[in-house]
Amino acid sequence: MSNFIFAGCDTVKLAEKYKTPLYVMSEDYIKERLKEIKKDFLEKHEKTMAVYASKAFLTKEMARIVKESGIGMDVVSGGELYTAIQVDFPMEKIIFHGNNKTIDELELAIENNVGRIVVDHLEEIDMIEEIGKKYNRKVHILFRISPGIDSHTHKYIQTGQVDSKFGIPLEEKSIKSAMEKVLKLKFTELVGFHFHIGSQISDNENHIKAIRIMAQLIKKVKDDYGFIVKELNTGGGYGIHYSENEERKPLAYFTDSIIKEIEERCKEYGLERPLVIIEPGRWVVGEAGITIYTIGAIKEIPGIRTYVSVDGGMPDNPRPSLYEAKYEAVVINKLDKEPTDLVTIAGKCCESGDILIWDLKVPTLETGDKLAVLSTGAYNYSMSSNYNRIPRPAVVMISEGKDRLIVKRETYDDILRNDI
Ligand SMILES: Cc1ncc(COP(=O)(O)O)c(C=O)c1O
């Protein structure tokens, strides 16, 4: 009987050692992607900066891996920032995002001297100015702009369209108020603009469209206010392989065209080319992770479908129920058996929508078989919950064929920890 090998490890043995459900991450894979960012973006193009979007997957160990690579990190909450602080992540390489940062989160960021804060709305500038004054510190900010681009991705992971909760709309009055406000401030220094058009994007068309729009804005603020944009943050969003028809493209597919477009537009408008920042998250960790489950109840509804339930589901992977995300999976202890049956993989939650995969081809299954859902490295652990008071799985990191625990499995007592 042959078992599924992931990152050089026998996954059935991992399931036996750590129990299921279990998140397994490949450090080698993550390091490969981080290396690709260095080689094909940072070293290839001058005046560039890359930050890993930590919302995709963050633990202290992940923050250490990113720190060691020399790449920066984008955080979007006090909790993500606090994780970075705990591993002495270089604060000048942190970019702090969020459409509703609290005053406490902003204070944590400014007190710790984060490199840049991406301002999402005008009231935020007042809070930043006040805290900057308190710490007598110049705070570098970028304005997040929603450039009015509808990317071809699920509407819950589109972010750059005009009707969006993110960013300052690219519209005359809003830009004028933002510019007039910020240019008067003493402790807040605008260094540039940011946009992020969405996630799991498979081509570079919309990044290019967004850059054309942003270049016009850069020219306009130069003409109207004499303001020189020093930095343009182009966000993340590069897609990965989840299921057929989806593939992870090399980073350069996106970034070469981003740089080329910015250079051409700067030449056309007589602008100096700003520092270009990228923020990939999913592309770095998505395919680095799998989730291993044990199969429990198998229920055949004659002539309709067979539901195969696993010991996890929407609490460890909310993406299928949240935005109909598609996944592939393998029965890890039956790799040599022909896939003969069509089944639906259901989670164990008290929700009809808790389905991980509709219509998966599998060998004949028995209770106790083990299933690995693939490409679960991004937005799974980081989006997990305790719904139905189910403890979160452990996270195991594999490096050069060796496994180590990086997050312990939660216990029932962990769930009760804050109950009074
Ligand atoms: C501002 C910003 N930057 C970067 C990312 C990372 O996106 P992805 O994981 O698709 O690369 C996101 C995702 O939501 C984002 O909102």
The ligand as an SDF file (V2000), in Angstrom:
LIG
                    3D

 16 16  0  0  0  0  0  0  0  0999 V2000
   -3.7920   45.1770    1.1050 C   0  0  0  0  0  0  0  0  0  0  0  0
   -3.5460   43.7630    0.7790 C   0  0  0  0  0  0  0  0  0  0  0  0
   -2.3120   43.4010    0.3970 N   0  0  0  0  0  0  0  0  0  0  0  0
   -2.0310   42.0980    0.1100 C   0  0  0  0  0  0  0  0  0  0  0  0
   -2.9840   41.1210    0.2110 C   0  0  0  0  0  0  0  0  0  0  0  0
   -2.5970   39.7220   -0.0950 C   0  0  0  0  0  0  0  0  0  0  0  0
   -3.3560   39.1500   -1.0690 O   0  0  0  0  0  0  0  0  0  0  0  0
   -2.9660   37.7240   -1.6250 P   0  0  0  0  0  0  0  0  0  0  0  0
   -2.9120   36.7940   -0.4780 O   0  0  0  0  0  0  0  0  0  0  0  0
   -4.0540   37.3990   -2.5640 O   0  0  0  0  0  0  0  0  0  0  0  0
   -1.6360   37.8830   -2.3070 O   0  0  0  0  0  0  0  0  0  0  0  0
   -4.2890   41.4630    0.5920 C   0  0  0  0  0  0  0  0  0  0  0  0
   -5.3400   40.4370    0.6940 C   0  0  0  0  0  0  0  0  0  0  0  0
   -6.4510   40.6270    1.0140 O   0  0  0  0  0  0  0  0  0  0  0  0
   -4.5730   42.8300    0.8910 C   0  0  0  0  0  0  0  0  0  0  0  0
   -5.7910   43.2060    1.2780 O   0  0  0  0  0  0  0  0  0  0  0  0
  1  2  1  0
  2  3  1  0
  2 15  2  0
  3  4  2  0
  4  5  1  0
  5  6  1  0
  5 12  2  0
  6  7  1  0
  7  8  1  0
  8  9  2  0
  8 10  1  0
  8 11  1  0
 12 13  1  0
 12 15  1  0
 13 14  2  0
 15 16  1  0
M  END
$$$$
